[in-house]
Amino acid sequence: EFLLPKNYINIELTSPIAYFDPHHANLTYMFSAVFMDELNEYLYDAELAGIDCSLYATFSGVILTVSGYSDKQREVLDKIMDKLTSFNVDAVRFQRLKERFTKDLKNFECEQPHHQSKIYARNLLYEKIWNFDELIDVLPDLSIEALKNFIPTFFGSIHVECLVYGNCTASLALSLYTSVVDKLKNDLNAKCVLPSQMTRMREVELTDSYSLYVRTNSIHKSSSIYNIYQCGMQSTKQNMLLELFCQIIDERVFTQLRTKEQLGYIVGSGVRSSNGTLGIAFTVQSDKKPEFLDKRIENFIHDMAGTLEAMDKTEFNQHVEALAKNILEKPKRMSQRNSKYWSEIWNKQFNFDRDEVEVACLKSLCKDDVISFYTHHIASTESRKKLSCHVVSTCEKDAEESSTDVNELSAEDSSLLKSTETHLITNVASFKASLPLFPLLQPFVHPEVFKRPNSSKSADVAES
């Protein structure tokens, strides 16, 4: 497609212990950081030759990527695997990177409020995730001895998934994958992960129409709000209904909340796709109180009912065509195409024709479909499931800055939320324990479909 002598190699190494507890999460991160620091001297020459490499930690393990000119990629990958399987932790390097990691964790309080509110929402909705306080609490246990003991255990039970995209034949891609698997087996005595150990992150399913979580920030003068309206599980139709609704409101959100009401410089909305679930999210960072921002967002959502009803067929079709054009736009770089393919594999969906499938569904939608979706999932306080995360500034403000907040609300605006019973979250663990989980999203296409016929070797390696 791009006619370039380049390749992208993506390798995910999944281990059941990578995110077992906060201590193991810290160890996984430190392993990736120390190993990449160890590689820097060698990778400098590789980068001069047009080959980039990275190793980074995830919730399930680590991901190794090698990209760039394909001519010497095999040699670079072999060198990385040699270093990986014989890796010795340097004490000086470990201590330096641990200090940096500790500083990064503790600096969360200095992050912008809108970023903090998104992290708090993630902590509330992910089935198992360790917050910054939990990671900091176990830092005294993070030692060079612990990391040395962790590495062979990490590779003791491993699952490997690989995507090779670009200037590469199928046989060469299979050879690259086989060399990685054989290296792990022979040098580290790696075993296959059991199917029951291949657990994936799941999302908490909200049951209350309005759940509220409030935190404070003593560093920034600005406060923030992050509202999520859950829209169920991902599917082709749900995806398109949500993306079309976001397309319709995108400019209006900025015009109304940012330009006209001047709530703050950071104002936005968009699709929230996470762990097989869907939702729409609104973000505002402002000098005004989150309660006031929440009511302005609700007022905007309330007014969208009239906007949707008044929309004629021509305008609706313009939004459909604009979204379809955006989805079908060809990637301008190989890295973009690689990312699309890797996302399908990493999310276990394997819908490599997603763009065409979703656009076909998009063009079958009508305005009534969007109105029904909007009413049920976003507007109706009876059926919707909303989570609102507030980060409230406790810094002293000038009188002029703090003079305009809740007092600006009209009686009509104030009544919009009063009809909704609020579930105030005071304990995150108890909140999550009291709620069900969304099921895991099943593959759009089963990977067995992609197996090459009469290729027993391929089947054997895949099972490895």
C-alpha positions in Angstrom: 0.0 0.0 0.0 2.7 2.5 0.9 5.5 0.9 -1.2 8.1 1.6 1.4 11.0 -0.8 2.6 9.7 -0.6 6.2 8.3 -3.0 8.7 6.4 -2.8 12.0 6.9 -5.6 14.5 4.5 -5.6 17.6 5.0 -8.2 20.2 2.9 -8.5 23.4 4.2 -10.6 26.2 1.4 -11.4 28.6 2.1 -12.7 32.1 -0.5 -13.5 34.8 1.7 -11.8 37.5 2.3 -8.5 35.7 -0.5 -6.7 37.4 -1.2 -9.2 40.2 -0.9 -6.6 43.0 0.6 -3.1 43.4 4.1 -4.5 44.1 4.1 -6.6 40.9 2.7 -3.6 38.9 5.7 -1.6 40.1 8.1 -4.4 39.2 6.7 -4.7 35.7 7.1 -1.0 35.1 10.7 -1.0 36.5 11.6 -4.0 34.4 10.6 -2.2 31.2 12.2 1.1 32.3 15.6 -0.5 33.4 15.7 -2.7 30.3 15.1 0.1 27.9 17.7 2.2 29.7 20.1 -0.7 29.3 19.4 -0.8 25.5 19.9 2.9 24.9 23.6 2.6 23.9 22.8 -0.1 21.3 19.6 1.5 20.1 21.4 4.7 19.3 23.2 3.1 16.4 19.9 1.4 15.4 18.1 4.7 15.3 20.8 6.2 13.1 20.1 3.3 10.7 16.4 4.1 10.8 15.1 1.5 13.2 13.2 2.4 16.4 12.6 0.2 19.4 10.5 0.4 22.5 9.4 -1.7 25.5 6.7 -0.5 27.7 4.5 -1.9 30.5 0.8 -2.6 30.3 -1.9 -4.0 32.6 -1.2 -7.5 31.3 2.6 -7.5 30.7 4.9 -5.7 28.3 4.8 -4.7 24.6 7.9 -4.8 22.5 7.9 -2.8 19.2 10.5 -2.7 16.5 9.9 -0.4 13.5 11.6 1.2 10.6 13.7 -0.1 7.6 13.2 -3.8 7.3 16.6 -4.8 6.0 18.3 -5.2 9.4 15.2 -5.6 11.6 15.8 -9.3 12.2 19.3 -8.6 13.5 18.0 -5.9 15.8 15.2 -8.1 17.1 17.6 -11.0 17.7 20.0 -8.6 19.6 17.1 -7.4 21.8 16.0 -10.9 22.6 19.6 -11.9 23.5 19.8 -9.0 25.9 16.3 -9.7 27.2 16.9 -13.4 28.0 20.3 -12.7 29.7 19.4 -9.4 31.3 21.2 -8.4 34.5 20.0 -5.5 36.5 22.5 -2.7 37.1 22.3 -1.4 40.7 23.2 2.2 39.8 20.8 2.3 36.9 18.0 0.7 39.0 18.3 3.3 41.8 18.3 6.2 39.4 15.2 5.0 37.6 13.4 4.1 40.9 13.9 7.7 42.1 12.4 9.0 38.9 9.5 6.5 39.1 8.9 7.6 42.7 8.9 11.3 41.7 6.5 10.6 38.9 4.0 8.8 41.2 4.1 11.6 43.8 3.8 14.3 41.2 0.2 13.2 40.4 -1.0 15.9 42.7 0.6 18.4 40.5 -1.1 17.2 37.3 -3.8 19.4 35.7 -7.2 18.9 37.3 -8.8 17.7 34.1 -6.2 14.9 33.9 -6.7 14.0 37.5 -10.5 13.7 37.1 -10.0 11.3 34.2 -7.7 9.1 36.3 -10.2 9.1 39.2 -12.9 8.0 36.7 -10.7 5.2 35.4 -10.0 4.0 39.0 -13.7 3.8 39.6 -14.7 2.0 36.5 -11.8 -0.5 35.9 -12.4 -3.9 37.6 -8.9 -4.0 39.0 -6.5 -1.1 39.0 -4.0 0.2 41.6 -4.2 3.9 42.4 -1.1 6.1 42.9 -1.4 5.9 46.7 -1.4 2.1 46.6 1.6 2.1 44.3 3.5 4.5 46.5 2.8 2.5 49.7 4.7 -0.5 48.4 7.7 1.4 47.0 9.8 0.4 50.0 9.5 -3.2 48.8 10.8 -2.3 45.3 14.4 -3.4 45.5 17.0 -4.7 43.1 16.8 -8.1 44.6 13.0 -8.1 44.2 13.4 -7.2 40.5 16.0 -9.9 39.9 13.7 -12.5 41.4 10.7 -11.1 39.5 12.1 -11.4 35.9 12.4 -15.2 35.7 9.0 -15.5 37.3 7.5 -13.1 34.8 8.8 -15.1 31.9 8.1 -18.5 33.6 4.5 -18.4 32.3 4.1 -16.3 29.2 1.7 -15.7 26.2 3.1 -14.2 23.0 1.0 -12.4 20.4 2.7 -10.8 17.4 1.8 -8.6 14.4 4.3 -8.0 11.6 3.1 -5.4 9.1 4.9 -3.9 6.1 7.6 -5.1 3.8 7.5 -8.7 4.9 6.2 -12.0 3.6 4.0 -14.3 5.6 6.8 -16.9 6.0 9.3 -14.3 7.2 6.7 -12.9 9.7 6.2 -16.5 11.0 9.9 -16.9 11.3 10.3 -13.8 13.3 7.5 -14.9 15.7 9.0 -18.4 16.0 12.5 -17.0 16.8 11.0 -15.0 19.7 9.0 -17.9 21.1 12.0 -20.4 20.8 14.3 -17.9 22.5 12.0 -17.6 25.4 11.5 -21.3 25.7 15.1 -22.3 25.3 16.8 -19.6 27.4 14.2 -18.8 30.0 12.3 -22.1 30.1 9.1 -20.2 29.4 5.8 -22.2 29.6 2.5 -21.5 28.0 -0.1 -19.5 30.0 -3.2 -21.5 30.8 -6.4 -20.3 29.1 -7.9 -19.7 32.5 -5.0 -17.3 33.3 -5.7 -15.2 30.2 -8.0 -12.8 32.0 -8.7 -9.3 30.5 -9.8 -6.1 32.2 -13.5 -5.6 32.7 -15.6 -2.5 33.3 -17.9 -1.8 36.2 -21.5 -1.4 35.1 -23.2 1.6 36.8 -26.7 0.9 38.2 -27.5 4.4 39.6 -28.7 7.2 37.4 -26.2 9.6 39.0 -23.0 8.6 40.9 -20.7 11.4 42.2 -17.1 11.3 43.3 -15.4 14.3 44.7 -11.7 15.0 45.3 -9.8 18.1 46.2 -6.6 19.7 44.8 -4.6 22.2 46.8 -2.1 23.2 44.1 -4.2 24.5 41.1 -6.7 27.3 41.3 -8.8 25.6 38.6 -11.3 22.9 39.3 -12.5 20.3 36.8 -15.4 18.0 36.0 -15.4 14.8 34.0 -18.9 13.3 33.3 -19.3 9.9 31.8 -22.6 8.6 30.5 -22.4 4.8 30.0 -23.9 3.5 26.7 -23.6 -0.2 27.1 -21.4 -2.7 25.2 -19.6 -2.0 22.0 -21.3 -3.2 18.8 -21.3 -1.9 15.3 -24.6 -0.1 15.6 -23.9 1.3 19.1 -20.5 2.5 18.0 -22.0 4.4 15.0 -24.9 5.8 17.0 -22.5 7.2 19.6 -20.0 8.5 17.1 -22.7 10.2 15.1 -24.2 11.8 18.1 -20.7 13.1 19.1 -20.3 14.4 15.5 -23.5 16.3 15.8 -22.7 17.9 19.2 -18.9 18.4 18.7 -19.0 22.0 17.4 -22.0 22.9 19.5 -20.3 21.9 22.8 -17.3 24.2 22.0 -19.5 27.0 20.8 -21.9 26.9 23.7 -19.8 25.9 26.7 -16.4 27.4 25.7 -17.2 30.4 23.5 -20.6 31.7 24.7 -20.6 30.6 28.4 -16.8 30.9 28.7 -16.6 28.1 31.3 -12.9 27.6 30.8 -10.2 27.0 28.2 -10.4 23.2 28.4 -13.8 22.2 27.3 -14.6 19.1 25.3 -16.7 16.0 24.6 -16.1 12.7 22.9 -16.4 8.9 22.7 -15.1 6.9 25.7 -14.3 3.4 24.5 -12.9 1.2 27.3 -12.7 -2.5 27.9 -15.4 -3.3 25.4 -17.8 -0.7 26.7 -19.0 2.6 25.3 -19.8 6.0 26.8 -19.8 9.7 26.1 -17.6 12.0 28.2 -17.7 15.7 28.9 -14.6 17.5 30.3 -14.4 21.0 31.6 -11.6 22.7 33.6 -12.6 26.0 35.0 -12.3 28.5 37.9 -15.9 27.9 38.5 -17.2 25.2 40.9 -17.8 21.7 39.5 -21.4 21.8 40.7 -22.0 24.8 38.5 -20.2 23.2 35.5 -22.3 20.0 36.0 -25.5 22.0 35.7 -24.3 23.8 32.6 -23.4 20.5 31.0 -26.8 19.1 31.9 -28.5 22.2 30.5 -26.6 21.7 27.2 -27.8 18.1 27.1 -31.3 19.1 27.9 -31.3 21.7 25.1 -30.0 19.1 22.6 -33.5 17.5 22.5 -34.9 20.5 20.7 -31.9 20.7 18.4 -32.2 17.1 17.3 -36.0 17.4 16.8 -35.5 20.6 14.7 -32.7 19.1 12.5 -33.9 18.5 8.9 -32.9 15.6 6.7 -30.3 17.6 4.8 -28.4 18.6 7.9 -28.6 15.1 9.3 -27.2 13.6 6.1 -24.4 16.1 6.1 -23.3 14.8 9.5 -23.6 11.2 8.3 -21.4 11.9 5.2 -18.9 13.9 7.3 -18.4 11.1 9.7 -18.3 8.4 7.0 -15.6 10.5 5.2 -13.6 10.7 8.3 -13.8 7.0 9.1 -12.9 6.0 5.5 -10.0 8.4 5.2 -6.9 6.4 4.3 -4.1 6.5 6.7 -1.4 8.9 5.6 1.5 6.9 7.3 2.4 3.3 7.7 2.4 3.8 11.5 -1.3 4.7 11.4 -2.2 1.6 9.5 -0.1 -0.5 11.8 -1.8 1.0 14.9 -5.3 0.2 13.5 -4.3 -3.5 12.9 -2.6 -3.8 16.3 -5.6 -2.2 18.1 -7.8 -4.9 16.7 -5.5 -7.6 17.9 -4.8 -6.0 21.3 -8.5 -5.6 21.9 -9.2 -9.2 20.8 -11.8 -8.0 18.2 -10.0 -8.9 14.9 -12.4 -6.7 12.9 -9.8 -5.7 10.3 -12.6 -4.4 8.0 -14.1 -2.3 10.7 -14.2 1.0 8.7 -16.2 -0.5 5.8 -18.5 -2.5 8.2 -19.3 0.5 10.4 -19.8 3.0 7.5 -22.3 0.5 6.0 -24.2 0.5 9.3 -23.8 4.3 9.7 -25.6 4.9 6.4 -28.6 2.8 7.5 -29.2 5.0 10.5 -32.0 7.7 10.7 -32.6 10.7 12.9 -35.1 8.7 15.1 -32.3 6.2 15.9 -30.1 8.9 17.2 -32.9 10.6 19.2 -33.8 7.2 20.8 -30.1 6.6 21.7 -29.7 10.1 23.1 -32.9 9.9 25.1 -32.2 6.5 26.7 -28.5 6.8 27.4 -27.8 10.5 27.9 -30.9 12.6 28.5 -33.4 10.6 30.5 -32.6 10.6 34.3 -34.7 7.4 34.6 -32.7 5.2 32.2 -29.2 6.8 31.9 -26.1 5.8 34.0 -23.9 8.8 34.8 -20.7 9.1 36.7 -19.4 12.5 37.6 -15.9 13.1 38.9 -15.2 16.5 40.5 -11.8 17.8 41.3 -12.4 20.9 43.6 -9.6 23.4 44.1 -9.0 24.4 47.7 -6.6 27.2 46.7 -7.6 30.7 47.7 -9.0 32.7 44.8 -9.4 36.4 44.2 -12.8 37.8 45.0 -13.4 38.5 41.3 -12.6 34.9 40.4 -14.9 33.3 42.9 -17.8 35.8 42.6 -19.6 33.9 39.8 -20.6 30.3 40.5 -23.8 28.7 41.7 -25.5 32.1 42.2 -25.6 32.5 38.5 -28.0 29.5 38.1 -31.5 30.2 37.1 -34.4 28.4 38.9 -34.9 26.3 35.7 -31.2 25.3 35.6 -31.1 24.4 39.3 -34.1 22.1 38.9 -32.4 20.0 36.2 -30.4 17.9 38.7 -32.7 18.1 41.7 -34.9 15.4 40.2 -32.0 13.0 40.2 -31.0 11.1 43.3 -27.3 11.3 43.8 -25.2 8.4 44.9 -22.2 10.0 46.6 -19.1 7.7 46.4 -17.2 7.8 49.7 -15.3 4.4 49.4 -14.0 3.3 46.0 -13.6 -0.4 46.9 -17.1 -0.6 48.4 -18.6 1.2 45.4 -17.0 -1.2 42.9 -17.8 -4.3 45.0 -21.5 -3.4 45.1 -21.8 -3.3 41.3 -21.9 -5.9 38.5 -19.3 -6.0 35.7 -19.9 -5.8 32.0 -19.2 -9.1 30.2 -16.1 -9.4 28.1 -16.7 -8.4 24.5 -16.5 -11.4 22.2 -14.4 -11.2 19.1 -16.1 -9.8 16.0 -14.2 -12.4 14.0 -12.8 -15.5 15.6 -9.0 -15.7 15.1 -9.4 -19.3 13.8 -10.8 -17.8 10.6 -7.4 -16.3 9.8 -5.5 -19.5 10.0 -3.8 -20.4 6.7 -5.1 -23.8 5.3 -2.6 -26.7 5.2 -0.3 -24.9 7.6 0.3 -27.2 10.5 3.4 -25.4 11.5 1.5 -22.2 11.8 -1.1 -23.9 14.0 1.6 -25.4 16.3 3.3 -22.0 16.8 0.0 -20.2 17.4 -0.7 -22.7 20.2 2.7 -21.9 21.7 
